[in-house]
Amino acid sequence: MNETHEPPTSGVAPYLSVRNGAAAIEFYTRALGAELLERYDFEGKLGHATLQINDGIVMLADEFPEHEAHIGNVAPATLDNRTTFTLNLYVTDADAWFDKAIAEGASVVRPCKDEFFGRHGKIRDPFGHVWSFVALKPHDPSAS
């Protein structure tokens, strides 16, 4: 873990609420190649973690239902394993990322297939969050 991590000062960084944040860090590390940049525990739970995944930042913490009014969100498990968003992960090989996530315990939402924009598949991680793996087609200037 990098003790000198500087938080991003621009862009968008999703902040995930999960149950069992320690297990989530382990899953994202194994399945998505995440690098743990910082971690803080709070009240016996994961209070905050920052992960780097494929050059992007994802933050996460355990769900604290008793503090929901101040935090503003809950884990998908509280919503009957539903979520209100999908995380798009742009990669060079959607099938390889998809297969690795499934092998590590994710479930299939949509198998990888060719789409008009490239290769695409969706998984639901063991914590209820949905991820799209997208390998864009190379731009063909003659098609314009």
RASULMO-V285075 format. One record per pair of residues at least 12 apart in sequence whose ideal C-beta (glycine too) atoms are under 8 Angstrom apart, sorted by the first residue. I is the first residue (numbers start at 1). J is the second residue. D is the distance in Angstrom with one decimal. If there is no record, write none. Layout:
BEGIN
{{I J D} {I J D}}
END
This chain:
BEGIN
{{1 36 5.1} {1 37 6.8} {1 38 6.6} {1 39 6.4} {2 35 7.9} {2 37 5.2} {2 38 7.3} {3 38 7.9} {5 37 4.2} {5 38 4.8} {5 50 6.3} {7 50 7.1} {8 57 5.6} {11 57 7.7} {13 56 7.7} {13 57 4.3} {13 58 6.8} {13 59 5.7} {14 58 5.6} {14 59 7.1} {14 85 7.6} {14 87 6.0} {15 58 7.9} {15 59 4.4} {15 60 6.8} {15 61 7.4} {15 73 7.8} {16 58 6.5} {16 59 7.1} {16 60 4.1} {16 61 7.8} {16 127 7.5} {16 129 5.8} {17 60 7.3} {17 61 6.4} {17 62 7.6} {17 63 4.9} {17 71 7.5} {17 73 4.8} {17 74 5.8} {17 75 4.6} {17 76 8.0} {18 46 7.8} {18 60 5.7} {18 61 7.5} {18 62 6.3} {18 63 6.6} {18 75 5.2} {18 76 7.9} {18 127 4.3} {18 128 7.7} {18 129 7.6} {19 62 6.7} {19 63 5.6} {19 75 4.9} {19 77 5.0} {19 127 6.7} {20 62 7.2} {20 127 7.4} {21 45 6.4} {21 46 2.7} {21 49 6.5} {21 60 6.1} {21 61 6.1} {21 62 4.2} {22 46 5.9} {23 126 7.6} {23 127 7.9} {24 46 7.6} {24 60 6.0} {24 125 7.8} {24 126 7.9} {24 127 5.1} {25 39 7.2} {25 46 7.4} {25 49 5.8} {25 51 7.0} {25 60 7.6} {27 104 6.3} {27 105 6.5} {27 125 6.4} {27 126 5.9} {27 127 7.3} {28 51 5.7} {28 53 6.7} {28 58 7.4} {28 125 7.7} {29 51 7.9} {30 104 4.9} {31 100 5.8} {31 101 4.5} {31 103 7.8} {31 104 3.7} {31 105 7.3} {31 106 6.4} {31 125 7.4} {32 53 5.1} {32 54 7.4} {32 89 7.3} {32 97 7.4} {32 100 7.8} {32 101 6.8} {32 131 7.8} {33 53 6.8} {33 54 7.1} {34 51 4.2} {34 52 6.7} {34 53 4.8} {34 58 7.4} {35 51 6.7} {35 52 4.6} {35 53 7.8} {36 49 6.5} {36 50 7.7} {36 51 6.0} {37 50 4.4} {37 51 6.6} {37 52 5.7} {37 57 7.8} {38 50 4.7} {43 64 7.6} {45 61 7.8} {45 62 3.8} {45 64 7.1} {46 60 7.2} {46 61 5.6} {46 62 4.5} {47 61 5.9} {47 62 7.4} {48 60 7.8} {48 61 5.1} {49 61 7.0} {53 89 7.0} {54 89 5.9} {54 90 7.4} {54 91 6.4} {56 89 7.7} {58 87 7.3} {62 75 7.9} {63 75 4.0} {63 77 7.6} {63 78 6.5} {65 78 6.9} {75 127 6.9} {75 128 6.6} {76 127 6.7} {76 128 2.6} {76 129 6.3} {77 127 7.5} {77 128 5.7} {79 128 7.7} {81 124 7.7} {81 128 4.7} {82 128 7.4} {83 128 5.8} {83 129 5.7} {83 130 5.7} {85 130 7.6} {86 122 6.9} {86 130 4.5} {86 131 6.9} {86 132 5.4} {87 129 6.5} {87 130 7.1} {87 131 4.9} {87 132 7.1} {88 131 7.8} {88 132 4.7} {88 134 5.7} {89 131 5.8} {89 132 6.7} {89 133 5.5} {89 134 6.9} {90 134 5.3} {90 135 7.7} {90 136 6.7} {91 133 5.6} {91 134 7.0} {91 135 5.7} {92 135 6.0} {93 135 6.0} {94 112 5.3} {94 118 7.5} {94 119 4.2} {94 120 6.1} {94 121 5.7} {94 133 4.2} {94 134 6.2} {94 135 4.1} {95 112 5.0} {95 119 6.7} {95 121 7.2} {95 135 8.0} {97 133 4.4} {98 111 7.9} {98 112 5.0} {98 121 4.2} {98 123 6.4} {98 133 5.0} {101 123 4.9} {101 125 7.2} {101 131 7.0} {101 133 7.7} {102 123 6.5} {105 125 7.9} {105 126 5.0} {106 123 4.0} {106 124 6.3} {106 125 5.1} {106 126 6.7} {106 131 7.6} {107 123 6.5} {107 124 4.9} {108 121 7.8} {108 122 7.8} {108 123 6.3} {109 122 3.9} {109 123 5.9} {109 124 5.3} {109 130 5.9} {110 122 4.1} {112 133 7.1} {117 134 7.4} {117 136 6.1} {117 137 6.4} {118 134 6.2} {118 135 5.1} {118 136 4.1} {118 137 4.4} {119 134 7.4} {119 135 4.3} {120 132 6.3} {120 133 7.0} {120 134 5.2} {120 135 7.6} {121 133 5.3}}
END
